[in-house]
């Protein structure tokens, strides 16, 4: 039920939006029961564990009680899809399993256990219904049903099996056991592990190919540095953009399920993730689709800002839309609280005896020489000084669709050249920045020639620009060390060490072909 055809002919897209706002109430359609989970110990569920109710997310989702279809088909005919995992605030004990169904179902739930033949624990799921009426962008009248089960009181370092279902569709049925998913919680103490990262995936062959390659790395988790599905191809965060199609998300979650059903998929939000139709900050749709750690800054309206610790490494996800001069739709939305929260997190992790490395990821680039977006002045102004003050070990960005890696930088200048195979020491040298935005969308370009492993082509300087509040400002930079213009992703191997010895991050750029295009090491003394 969109805008009547004759009326739509006389209305602008903005006027249509206001019409739809008045016609369809903007409230959450949270249906079904609260998410519950009993405590788990030693691979078996403790009897008598107390169930805990989850607090519903406060996403502003356009819906009308009679607008979204409430008709159901036989549950046996509806198969779940798009499974994706995310850590809770503590990856040792908390994992959320999320999935989608193509139509409304009754009594959705998850089964979970220590073995595929022992899925006796059955937990009710939360349903978040996202209704998009015809006339919103290019979308047809479309209802999406996202389901979430937050699992708590898990045992550290344990692998669990799970299946998702609903009335009429039991994942424990013998013919469905082959479709079960697994996840492994973070270990109780620091052990070697691998994680992967990229940005700007979208739907298509190259994204699918990178996903297949990711799975082969056996990562403990994956970081997606923004611009996730590209349901909004314009990426300006404006209501009048006409290309938005909510159905792209169905394709994206189906595409990534092979990885995300077993590897926690931890996103940061980029400019293409500001879907302005759903809420004042554009994140209402994201809040329907994802359940991420909820330890970000209070009242900042930024659900993609959070942190977690895995082993000896702290991971911080930021929302650069809040400080972007280039794409200002959400500029200043947190009122400065995100930057204050960031400093508090950096200070906390640097003081922690259990945390050696701090990795920060977000969308817009601090340092990049792409001809498309290049560098973001808001990031350099607000966050780079904090990265240097607290000696952040690695910064991962997307936004520019290519691979680029800097030398070691402090105060805007190169403090140490970092050739392929080199080692950086953040405590004394500075910070290394990697743009890993070649996950699947069409590629951009460089002004300088490519230079990557086996094809090194060192240049003294590169002509580029930075996006400032008053527009683009040209700059000539000397920090661009590796430039690779093809589809790729980042692999990071973390190796802990005894106190006082060198602990390392080995960082590798890996092409869609599987070839290594860059590698370097970040090292510091273990606490």
C-alpha positions as CSV (number, residue, x, y, z in Angstrom):
1,X,0.0,0.0,0.0
2,X,2.0,2.9,-1.3
3,X,1.1,6.4,-2.5
4,X,-2.0,6.3,-4.8
5,X,-0.8,6.5,-8.4
6,X,-2.6,9.8,-9.3
7,X,-1.4,11.5,-6.2
8,X,2.2,10.3,-6.7
9,X,2.3,11.9,-10.1
10,X,1.9,15.3,-8.4
11,X,4.2,14.7,-5.5
12,X,8.0,14.8,-5.1
13,X,9.8,11.9,-3.5
14,X,10.2,13.9,-0.3
15,X,6.5,14.7,-0.3
16,X,5.7,11.1,-0.8
17,X,7.9,10.2,2.1
18,X,5.9,12.6,4.4
19,X,2.7,11.1,3.1
20,X,3.9,7.6,4.0
21,X,5.1,8.8,7.4
22,X,1.6,10.0,8.2
23,X,-0.1,7.0,6.7
24,X,2.0,4.3,8.3
25,X,2.8,4.4,12.0
26,X,6.5,4.4,12.9
27,X,6.8,1.8,15.7
28,X,8.7,-1.4,16.3
29,X,6.8,-4.6,15.3
30,X,8.5,-6.8,17.8
31,X,6.5,-10.0,17.9
32,X,6.9,-13.4,19.5
33,X,8.4,-14.1,22.9
34,X,11.5,-12.7,24.7
35,X,14.8,-14.3,23.9
36,X,15.9,-16.7,26.6
37,X,18.8,-19.0,27.3
38,X,19.8,-21.2,30.1
39,X,23.3,-21.5,31.5
40,X,25.7,-23.8,29.8
41,X,28.5,-25.7,31.4
42,X,31.0,-28.4,30.3
43,X,29.2,-28.9,27.0
44,X,25.8,-29.7,28.7
45,X,23.0,-27.4,29.7
46,X,22.6,-26.9,33.4
47,X,19.1,-28.0,34.6
48,X,17.0,-25.3,36.2
49,X,18.9,-22.4,34.7
50,X,17.1,-19.1,34.9
51,X,15.8,-17.7,31.6
52,X,16.7,-14.1,30.9
53,X,14.5,-11.7,28.8
54,X,16.2,-9.5,26.3
55,X,15.4,-5.9,25.9
56,X,13.8,-5.2,22.5
57,X,15.9,-3.0,20.2
58,X,14.5,0.5,19.8
59,X,14.7,0.7,16.0
60,X,12.3,3.1,14.4
61,X,10.8,0.8,11.8
62,X,7.9,1.9,9.6
63,X,5.0,-0.4,10.0
64,X,1.3,-0.6,10.2
65,X,-0.6,-3.3,12.0
66,X,-2.5,-4.2,8.8
67,X,0.1,-3.3,6.3
68,X,2.6,-6.1,6.8
69,X,1.2,-9.4,5.7
70,X,0.1,-11.6,8.6
71,X,-0.9,-14.6,6.5
72,X,1.1,-17.7,7.2
73,X,1.7,-20.9,5.2
74,X,2.3,-24.3,6.6
75,X,5.5,-24.1,8.7
76,X,6.9,-27.2,7.0
77,X,7.0,-25.3,3.7
78,X,9.0,-22.4,5.0
79,X,12.8,-22.8,5.3
80,X,14.9,-20.3,7.3
81,X,17.8,-18.6,5.5
82,X,20.4,-15.9,5.9
83,X,21.8,-17.1,9.2
84,X,24.4,-14.8,10.7
85,X,26.2,-14.7,14.0
86,X,27.4,-11.9,16.2
87,X,29.3,-11.8,19.5
88,X,27.6,-10.2,22.5
89,X,29.5,-7.9,24.9
90,X,31.6,-10.9,26.0
91,X,32.6,-13.2,23.2
92,X,33.6,-15.9,25.7
93,X,30.0,-16.4,26.9
94,X,27.6,-14.5,24.5
95,X,26.7,-15.2,20.9
96,X,23.5,-14.0,19.0
97,X,22.2,-16.2,16.2
98,X,20.1,-14.3,13.7
99,X,18.2,-15.5,10.6
100,X,15.4,-14.7,8.3
101,X,12.2,-16.3,7.0
102,X,10.4,-15.4,3.8
103,X,7.0,-15.2,5.4
104,X,5.4,-15.1,8.8
105,X,5.8,-18.2,10.9
106,X,4.5,-19.4,14.3
107,X,6.6,-19.9,17.4
108,X,10.1,-19.4,15.9
109,X,13.0,-20.9,18.0
110,X,16.5,-22.1,18.1
111,X,17.8,-25.5,19.2
112,X,21.3,-25.6,20.6
113,X,23.6,-28.2,22.1
114,X,27.1,-29.5,22.4
115,X,26.6,-32.2,19.8
116,X,24.5,-32.4,16.6
117,X,22.6,-35.3,18.0
118,X,21.9,-33.4,21.3
119,X,19.8,-30.3,20.5
120,X,17.4,-30.7,23.4
121,X,17.6,-27.1,24.5
122,X,14.9,-25.2,22.7
123,X,14.8,-21.4,23.0
124,X,12.2,-19.0,21.8
125,X,13.3,-16.3,19.3
126,X,12.5,-12.6,19.0
127,X,10.9,-11.5,15.7
128,X,11.6,-8.0,14.2
129,X,9.3,-7.3,11.3
130,X,10.5,-4.7,8.8
131,X,7.8,-3.5,6.5
132,X,8.6,-1.4,3.4
133,X,5.6,-0.1,1.5
134,X,5.7,0.2,-2.3
135,X,6.8,3.7,-3.2
136,X,9.8,3.7,-0.8
137,X,12.7,3.9,-3.3
138,X,12.5,1.1,-5.8
139,X,11.1,-1.4,-3.3
140,X,7.9,-3.3,-4.0
141,X,5.5,-3.8,-1.1
142,X,7.8,-6.0,1.0
143,X,7.9,-7.4,4.5
144,X,11.0,-8.9,6.0
145,X,11.0,-11.1,9.1
146,X,14.3,-11.1,11.0
147,X,14.7,-13.5,14.0
148,X,17.2,-13.3,16.8
149,X,18.2,-15.5,19.7
150,X,20.7,-14.1,22.1
151,X,22.6,-17.0,23.8
152,X,24.2,-16.2,27.2
153,X,26.0,-18.2,29.9
154,X,28.0,-20.2,27.3
155,X,31.3,-21.8,28.1
156,X,34.5,-20.1,26.8
157,X,36.4,-21.9,24.1
158,X,33.5,-24.4,23.3
159,X,31.9,-25.3,20.0
160,X,28.2,-25.5,19.9
161,X,25.7,-26.8,17.3
162,X,22.5,-25.1,16.5
163,X,19.5,-25.3,14.3
164,X,16.8,-22.7,13.7
165,X,13.1,-23.5,13.2
166,X,9.5,-22.8,13.9
167,X,6.2,-24.6,14.3
168,X,6.1,-27.2,11.6
169,X,9.9,-27.0,10.8
170,X,12.1,-28.8,13.3
171,X,15.9,-28.4,12.7
172,X,16.4,-31.6,14.8
173,X,14.6,-33.7,12.2
174,X,16.9,-36.3,10.8
175,X,16.7,-35.0,7.2
176,X,17.7,-31.5,8.3
177,X,20.7,-32.4,10.5
178,X,23.1,-31.7,7.6
179,X,21.9,-28.0,7.7
180,X,23.0,-27.4,11.3
181,X,25.3,-24.5,12.1
182,X,28.1,-24.2,14.6
183,X,29.9,-21.5,16.5
184,X,32.8,-21.4,18.9
185,X,33.1,-19.0,21.8
186,X,36.2,-17.0,22.5
187,X,38.8,-18.8,24.7
188,X,39.1,-17.9,28.4
189,X,42.8,-17.0,28.0
190,X,44.9,-15.7,25.2
191,X,45.6,-18.2,22.4
192,X,46.6,-17.8,18.7
193,X,43.7,-16.9,16.5
194,X,42.9,-15.4,13.1
195,X,40.4,-12.8,12.0
196,X,39.5,-11.4,8.6
197,X,38.2,-8.0,7.4
198,X,36.9,-6.2,4.4
199,X,34.5,-3.5,3.4
200,X,32.1,-2.7,0.6
201,X,30.8,-6.1,-0.4
202,X,27.3,-5.9,-1.9
203,X,25.7,-8.7,-3.9
204,X,27.5,-10.4,-6.8
205,X,30.1,-12.8,-8.0
206,X,33.2,-11.1,-6.4
207,X,31.5,-10.9,-3.0
208,X,30.6,-14.5,-3.2
209,X,34.1,-15.5,-4.2
210,X,35.7,-13.5,-1.4
211,X,33.2,-15.1,1.1
212,X,34.3,-18.6,-0.1
213,X,38.0,-17.6,0.4
214,X,37.2,-16.2,3.8
215,X,35.8,-19.4,5.1
216,X,39.0,-21.2,4.1
217,X,41.0,-18.9,6.5
218,X,39.1,-20.4,9.5
219,X,38.7,-17.0,11.1
220,X,37.4,-16.6,14.7
221,X,35.4,-13.6,13.5
222,X,35.0,-11.3,10.5
223,X,34.9,-7.5,10.5
224,X,32.9,-5.8,7.8
225,X,34.0,-2.2,7.6
226,X,30.8,-0.7,6.3
227,X,28.8,-0.5,3.1
228,X,27.3,-4.0,3.6
229,X,24.6,-4.9,1.1
230,X,24.1,-1.7,-1.0
231,X,20.3,-1.8,-0.8
232,X,20.7,2.0,-1.1
233,X,23.0,2.5,-4.1
234,X,23.2,6.3,-3.8
235,X,24.8,6.2,-0.3
236,X,24.0,9.8,0.6
237,X,21.6,9.0,3.4
238,X,18.8,11.0,1.9
239,X,15.1,10.2,1.7
240,X,14.7,11.4,-1.8
241,X,17.1,8.8,-3.2
242,X,15.0,6.6,-5.5
243,X,17.2,3.5,-6.0
244,X,16.7,2.0,-2.5
245,X,15.5,-1.7,-2.7
246,X,15.1,-3.5,0.6
247,X,15.0,-6.9,-1.1
248,X,18.7,-6.6,-1.8
249,X,19.2,-7.6,1.9
250,X,17.5,-10.9,1.3
251,X,20.1,-11.7,-1.4
252,X,23.0,-10.4,0.7
253,X,22.2,-12.5,3.8
254,X,21.7,-15.6,1.6
255,X,25.0,-14.9,-0.1
256,X,27.0,-14.6,3.1
257,X,25.3,-17.4,5.0
258,X,28.0,-19.9,4.2
259,X,30.5,-17.9,6.3
260,X,28.2,-16.0,8.7
261,X,26.4,-19.1,10.0
262,X,29.6,-20.2,11.7
263,X,31.8,-17.1,11.9
264,X,30.5,-14.0,13.9
265,X,30.0,-11.3,11.3
266,X,30.7,-8.0,13.0
267,X,29.8,-4.9,10.9
268,X,30.5,-1.2,11.2
269,X,28.1,1.0,9.3
270,X,29.1,3.0,6.2
271,X,27.3,5.7,4.1
272,X,25.4,3.1,2.1
273,X,24.0,1.7,5.4
274,X,22.2,4.9,6.2
275,X,18.7,3.9,4.9
276,X,16.9,7.1,5.5
277,X,13.4,5.7,5.1
278,X,13.5,3.8,8.4
279,X,14.4,6.2,11.1
280,X,15.9,9.7,11.8
281,X,19.4,8.3,11.8
282,X,18.8,5.8,9.0
283,X,19.6,2.8,11.1
284,X,16.2,1.4,11.8
285,X,16.5,-1.3,9.2
286,X,20.0,-2.2,10.5
287,X,18.6,-2.6,14.0
288,X,16.0,-5.0,12.6
289,X,18.7,-7.1,10.9
290,X,21.6,-7.2,13.4
291,X,22.0,-7.8,17.1
292,X,25.4,-6.3,18.0
293,X,27.1,-5.7,21.3
294,X,25.2,-2.9,23.2
295,X,28.1,-1.4,25.0
296,X,28.5,1.7,22.8
297,X,28.0,5.3,23.9
298,X,24.6,6.0,25.6
299,X,22.0,8.0,23.6
300,X,24.3,8.4,20.6
301,X,21.9,7.0,18.0
302,X,24.7,4.9,16.7
303,X,23.9,1.1,17.0
304,X,27.1,0.2,15.0
305,X,29.4,1.5,17.7
306,X,30.7,-1.1,20.1
307,X,33.7,-3.0,21.3
308,X,34.7,-6.5,22.4
309,X,37.8,-8.4,23.5
310,X,38.9,-11.6,21.9
311,X,42.0,-13.2,23.5
312,X,44.6,-10.4,23.9
313,X,43.0,-8.2,21.3
314,X,40.4,-5.4,21.7
315,X,38.3,-4.6,18.7
316,X,36.5,-1.2,18.4
317,X,33.8,-0.5,15.8
318,X,33.1,3.1,15.0
319,X,30.6,5.0,12.9
320,X,32.4,7.6,10.7
321,X,29.1,8.9,9.3
322,X,29.0,10.9,12.6
323,X,32.1,12.8,11.6
324,X,32.1,12.7,7.8
325,X,32.6,16.0,6.0
326,X,32.3,14.2,2.6
327,X,28.8,12.7,3.2
328,X,27.2,14.8,6.0
329,X,23.8,13.2,6.3
330,X,24.6,12.1,9.9
331,X,27.4,14.6,10.6
332,X,27.4,15.4,14.3
333,X,24.5,13.0,15.2
334,X,26.2,11.8,18.4
335,X,26.9,15.3,19.7
336,X,30.5,14.4,20.3
337,X,29.6,11.4,22.6
338,X,31.1,8.9,20.2
339,X,34.6,10.5,20.3
340,X,34.4,10.7,24.1
341,X,33.4,7.1,24.3
342,X,36.3,6.2,22.0
343,X,38.8,7.8,24.2
344,X,37.4,6.1,27.2
345,X,37.6,2.7,25.5
346,X,41.2,3.3,24.4
347,X,42.2,4.4,27.8
348,X,40.5,1.4,29.4
349,X,42.1,-1.1,27.0
350,X,45.6,0.3,27.3
351,X,45.3,0.0,31.1
352,X,44.0,-3.6,31.0
353,X,46.6,-6.2,31.8
354,X,44.8,-8.7,29.5
355,X,44.8,-6.6,26.4
356,X,47.9,-6.2,24.2
357,X,46.5,-5.1,20.9
358,X,43.9,-2.5,20.0
359,X,42.4,-2.8,16.5
360,X,39.9,-0.1,15.3
361,X,37.7,-0.5,12.2
362,X,35.2,1.9,10.5
363,X,34.2,2.9,7.1
364,X,35.6,6.3,5.9
365,X,39.4,6.3,5.3
366,X,41.8,8.2,7.5
367,X,44.5,7.8,4.8
368,X,43.9,6.7,1.2
369,X,44.8,8.0,-2.2
370,X,41.8,6.6,-4.2
371,X,40.6,8.9,-6.9
372,X,37.0,8.3,-5.6
373,X,36.8,9.3,-1.9
374,X,40.5,9.5,-0.9
375,X,40.9,10.6,2.8
376,X,38.3,11.9,5.3
377,X,39.2,15.1,7.1
378,X,36.7,14.4,9.9
379,X,38.5,11.2,10.8
380,X,41.9,12.9,10.8
381,X,40.5,15.8,12.9
382,X,38.6,13.8,15.5
383,X,40.1,10.3,15.8
384,X,43.6,10.2,14.5
385,X,45.1,12.1,17.4
386,X,43.5,9.6,19.8
387,X,44.8,6.7,17.7
388,X,48.3,8.1,18.2
389,X,47.9,9.1,21.8
390,X,46.9,5.5,22.8
391,X,49.2,3.8,20.2
392,X,46.5,1.9,18.3
393,X,48.0,-1.1,16.6
394,X,46.0,-1.3,13.4
395,X,43.2,0.8,11.7
396,X,41.0,-0.9,9.1
397,X,38.8,1.1,6.7
398,X,36.6,0.5,3.6
399,X,34.9,3.1,1.5
400,X,37.5,3.1,-1.3
401,X,37.1,0.0,-3.4
402,X,40.7,-1.1,-3.5
403,X,43.6,-2.3,-1.2
404,X,46.0,0.3,0.1
405,X,48.3,0.3,3.1
406,X,50.3,3.1,4.6
407,X,53.7,3.4,6.1
408,X,53.8,4.1,9.8
409,X,52.3,7.5,10.4
410,X,52.3,9.9,13.3
411,X,51.2,13.6,13.2
412,X,50.5,13.3,9.5
413,X,54.0,12.3,8.6
414,X,55.8,9.1,7.9
415,X,57.8,8.1,11.0
416,X,59.0,4.8,9.5
417,X,58.9,3.3,6.1
418,X,57.2,-0.1,6.3
419,X,58.1,-2.2,3.3
420,X,56.3,-5.4,2.5
421,X,57.5,-7.9,5.1
422,X,58.5,-5.2,7.5
423,X,57.6,-4.8,11.2
424,X,56.0,-1.8,13.0
425,X,56.2,-1.0,16.7
426,X,53.3,1.2,17.5
427,X,54.6,2.1,21.0
428,X,57.4,4.1,19.4
429,X,56.7,4.3,15.7
430,X,53.1,5.3,15.1
431,X,50.0,3.8,13.4
432,X,49.5,1.7,10.3
433,X,46.3,2.2,8.2
434,X,44.8,-0.3,5.8
435,X,42.0,0.3,3.3
436,X,40.4,-3.0,2.5
437,X,37.4,-1.9,0.5
438,X,37.6,-4.3,-2.4
439,X,35.2,-7.0,-1.1
440,X,32.9,-7.0,-4.1
441,X,31.7,-3.7,-5.5
442,X,33.1,-2.2,-8.7
443,X,36.7,-1.1,-8.3
444,X,38.0,2.5,-8.1
445,X,41.4,3.8,-9.3
446,X,44.7,5.3,-8.1
447,X,46.7,8.2,-9.5
448,X,50.0,6.3,-8.9
449,X,50.9,2.9,-10.3
450,X,50.1,-0.2,-8.4
451,X,52.7,-1.5,-6.0
452,X,52.2,-4.9,-4.2
453,X,54.0,-8.1,-3.3
454,X,56.0,-9.4,-6.3
455,X,55.2,-6.2,-8.3
456,X,56.7,-3.4,-6.2
457,X,56.8,0.0,-7.7
458,X,58.0,2.6,-5.2
459,X,57.3,6.2,-5.8
460,X,58.4,9.2,-3.8
461,X,55.0,10.8,-3.6
462,X,51.4,10.5,-4.7
463,X,48.9,13.2,-5.6
464,X,45.6,12.9,-3.7
465,X,43.1,14.9,-1.8
466,X,41.3,15.1,1.6
467,X,37.6,15.8,2.2
468,X,37.4,18.9,4.5
469,X,34.4,20.8,5.8
470,X,34.7,23.3,3.1
471,X,35.3,20.8,0.3
472,X,38.1,18.8,-1.3
473,X,41.7,19.9,-0.6
474,X,44.5,18.6,-2.7
475,X,47.5,17.1,-1.0
476,X,50.7,15.3,-2.0
477,X,51.5,12.4,0.3
478,X,54.5,10.2,0.9
479,X,52.8,7.5,3.1
480,X,51.2,5.3,0.4
481,X,53.2,2.1,0.5
482,X,51.1,-0.7,-1.0
483,X,48.4,-0.2,-3.7
484,X,46.5,-3.1,-5.2
485,X,43.6,-2.6,-7.6
486,X,41.6,-5.8,-7.5
487,X,39.3,-7.7,-5.2
488,X,40.8,-8.7,-1.9
489,X,40.4,-8.9,1.8
490,X,42.5,-8.7,5.0
491,X,43.7,-11.7,7.1
492,X,45.2,-11.0,10.6
493,X,47.0,-13.7,12.6
494,X,47.3,-12.9,16.3
495,X,50.1,-14.7,18.3
496,X,50.2,-14.0,22.0
497,X,53.4,-14.2,24.0
498,X,54.5,-14.5,27.7
499,X,54.8,-11.2,29.6
500,X,57.7,-9.1,28.4
501,X,58.1,-11.0,25.1
502,X,57.0,-9.7,21.7
503,X,53.4,-10.5,20.7
504,X,52.5,-10.0,17.1
505,X,49.8,-9.3,14.6
506,X,50.7,-10.7,11.2
507,X,48.6,-8.8,8.7
508,X,48.2,-10.0,5.1
509,X,46.3,-8.7,2.1
510,X,44.9,-11.6,0.1
511,X,43.6,-11.3,-3.4
512,X,40.4,-13.0,-4.6
513,X,42.6,-15.5,-6.4
514,X,44.2,-16.5,-3.1
515,X,47.5,-14.8,-3.9
516,X,49.2,-12.7,-1.1
517,X,49.6,-9.1,-2.2
518,X,50.9,-7.6,1.1
519,X,52.2,-8.7,4.5
520,X,53.6,-6.9,7.5
521,X,53.9,-7.4,11.2
522,X,52.8,-5.3,14.1
523,X,54.7,-6.1,17.4
524,X,54.7,-5.0,21.0
525,X,55.7,-6.3,24.4
526,X,53.1,-8.5,26.0
527,X,51.8,-7.2,29.3
